[in-house]
């Protein structure tokens, strides 16, 4: 229930100005990574937007982690204790996400596909989200309403 409320708030309560700014800021990066990794731009942006609360979550702001990637926080550099990985800049988390996805078993089958829903379902099915169905629906809602 808590996860559903958080998703609802993220998707519905963030202002259009904030979401437009987020997509304007990170689209060029996502476009370039899409060309390198053959992952649809809107999949990259949709996951990032959801996981980072539009770039304003604590993990996004303090750790430059827009994807909720778990790992070494590097306390000496970040000054924060967290289970989430620290990146020196947000762009590094985008590259890490694409590298993470490119190591998954489904990647060779979907590489180059423009079917965003298949991508999001496949990412969710690898354990990326606690509730794969709700997470998939939330990311697809973001993609359909904010990315296109």
C-alpha positions as CSV (number, residue, x, y, z in Angstrom):
1,X,0.0,0.0,0.0
2,X,2.8,2.4,0.9
3,X,4.5,1.8,-2.4
4,X,1.3,2.5,-4.3
5,X,0.8,5.8,-2.4
6,X,4.4,6.9,-3.2
7,X,4.0,6.0,-6.9
8,X,0.7,7.9,-7.0
9,X,2.3,11.0,-5.4
10,X,5.3,10.9,-7.7
11,X,3.3,10.5,-10.8
12,X,0.4,12.8,-10.1
13,X,1.7,15.5,-7.8
14,X,4.9,16.6,-9.4
15,X,4.3,19.7,-11.3
16,X,4.4,19.7,-15.1
17,X,7.1,22.4,-14.9
18,X,9.3,20.2,-12.9
19,X,8.7,17.1,-15.1
20,X,9.3,19.2,-18.3
21,X,12.5,20.5,-16.8
22,X,13.6,17.0,-15.8
23,X,12.9,15.6,-19.3
24,X,14.5,18.6,-21.0
25,X,17.6,18.3,-18.8
26,X,18.2,14.5,-19.1
27,X,16.8,13.7,-22.6
28,X,20.0,14.5,-24.5
29,X,21.9,12.2,-22.2
30,X,19.3,9.5,-22.5
31,X,19.3,9.9,-26.3
32,X,23.0,9.4,-26.5
33,X,22.9,6.4,-24.2
34,X,20.0,5.0,-26.2
35,X,22.3,5.0,-29.3
36,X,25.1,3.3,-27.5
37,X,23.0,0.6,-25.6
38,X,20.0,0.4,-27.9
39,X,17.6,0.9,-25.0
40,X,14.7,3.3,-25.7
41,X,15.2,6.8,-24.5
42,X,11.9,6.9,-22.8
43,X,12.6,3.7,-20.9
44,X,15.7,5.2,-19.5
45,X,14.0,8.5,-18.6
46,X,10.8,6.8,-17.2
47,X,12.7,4.6,-14.8
48,X,14.9,7.5,-13.8
49,X,12.0,9.8,-13.2
50,X,10.1,7.3,-11.1
51,X,13.1,6.1,-9.1
52,X,14.4,9.6,-8.4
53,X,11.1,11.4,-7.8
54,X,11.8,13.6,-10.8
55,X,15.4,14.2,-9.7
56,X,14.4,15.5,-6.2
57,X,14.5,12.4,-4.0
58,X,17.1,12.3,-1.2
59,X,19.0,9.5,-3.0
60,X,19.1,11.5,-6.3
61,X,20.2,14.7,-4.6
62,X,22.7,13.4,-2.1
63,X,24.1,10.4,-4.0
64,X,23.5,11.5,-7.6
65,X,21.7,8.1,-8.0
66,X,18.6,8.5,-10.3
67,X,17.9,4.8,-10.5
68,X,18.0,3.5,-6.9
69,X,20.9,1.3,-7.7
70,X,22.1,-0.5,-4.6
71,X,25.8,-0.7,-3.9
72,X,28.8,0.9,-2.3
73,X,27.9,4.4,-1.1
74,X,31.5,5.5,-0.6
75,X,31.0,7.3,2.7
76,X,34.3,9.2,2.6
77,X,33.2,11.0,-0.6
78,X,29.4,11.2,-0.2
79,X,29.4,11.9,3.6
80,X,26.2,9.8,3.8
81,X,25.6,6.2,4.9
82,X,23.2,4.5,2.6
83,X,22.6,1.2,0.9
84,X,22.4,3.0,-2.4
85,X,25.4,3.5,-4.6
86,X,27.0,7.0,-4.7
87,X,27.9,8.5,-8.1
88,X,30.1,11.6,-8.5
89,X,27.5,13.1,-10.9
90,X,23.9,12.0,-11.9
91,X,25.1,11.2,-15.4
92,X,27.2,8.4,-14.1
93,X,24.1,6.7,-12.7
94,X,22.5,6.8,-16.2
95,X,25.5,5.0,-17.6
96,X,25.5,2.5,-14.7
97,X,21.8,1.8,-15.3
98,X,22.4,1.1,-19.0
99,X,25.3,-1.1,-18.2
100,X,23.2,-3.0,-15.6
101,X,20.4,-3.6,-18.1
102,X,22.9,-4.6,-20.8
103,X,24.1,-7.5,-18.5
104,X,20.6,-9.0,-18.1
105,X,19.6,-12.2,-19.9
106,X,16.8,-10.5,-21.8
107,X,19.0,-7.7,-23.2
108,X,20.2,-9.5,-26.4
109,X,16.6,-10.3,-27.3
110,X,15.3,-6.7,-26.8
111,X,18.4,-4.8,-27.9
112,X,17.3,-2.3,-30.5
113,X,13.6,-3.0,-29.9
114,X,11.3,0.1,-29.6
115,X,8.7,-1.8,-27.5
116,X,8.9,0.2,-24.3
117,X,6.5,-2.0,-22.4
118,X,8.5,-5.1,-23.1
119,X,11.6,-3.3,-21.9
120,X,10.0,-2.1,-18.7
121,X,8.4,-5.5,-18.0
122,X,11.7,-7.3,-18.6
123,X,13.6,-4.9,-16.3
124,X,10.9,-5.4,-13.6
125,X,11.0,-9.1,-13.9
126,X,14.7,-9.2,-13.0
127,X,13.9,-8.0,-9.4
128,X,14.5,-4.3,-10.1
129,X,11.2,-3.5,-8.3
130,X,9.6,-5.0,-5.2
131,X,6.2,-5.1,-6.9
132,X,6.9,-5.7,-10.6
133,X,3.3,-5.1,-11.8
134,X,2.8,-1.8,-10.0
135,X,6.3,-0.6,-10.9
136,X,5.7,-1.4,-14.6
137,X,2.4,0.4,-14.6
138,X,3.9,3.5,-12.9
139,X,6.9,3.6,-15.3
140,X,4.6,3.2,-18.4
141,X,2.3,5.9,-17.1
142,X,5.3,8.3,-16.9
143,X,6.5,7.3,-20.3
144,X,3.1,7.8,-21.9
145,X,2.2,11.1,-20.1
146,X,5.6,12.8,-19.7
147,X,8.1,11.4,-22.2
148,X,6.3,11.3,-25.5
